Amino acid sequence: MAGKSKKIERVQTGVRVEKRVLKILKAIAARHDMTLGDLLEGIVLHSFEGKVPFGNETLAFIETMREAYGLDLTAADSHKLSED
């Protein structure tokens, strides 16, 4: 049985995200029948605890989506991005 749900307060925010990254995040959320916000919260909460947010099946799906959307960025690129 799942634990008791916790009451939270959500706020609307506007964030800028690389176009292909956003497409892949939306695809992952759709695959898991969840909102983009729920997916992002889950990723962040896992990261805050040093945990991997995705299992092998989802990682394989992400790789397929990276190829489909031509995403060649890696974590090493994360602090070196610039916009035209």
ZIKA-V701999 format. One record per backbone hydrogen bond with DSSP energy under -1.0 kcal/mol. NH is the residue of the N-H (numbers start at 1). CO is the residue of the C=O. Records with the same first field share a line. If there is no record, write none. Layout:
NH=CO ; CO
//
This chain:
22=18
23=19
24=20
25=21
26=22
27=23
28=24
29=25
30=26
31=27
32=28
33=30
34=29
39=35
40=36
41=37
42=38
43=39
44=40
45=41
46=42
47=43
48=44
50=47
51=46
59=55
60=56
61=57
62=58
63=59
64=60
65=61
66=62
67=63
68=64
69=65
71=66
77=74
78=75
80=77
//
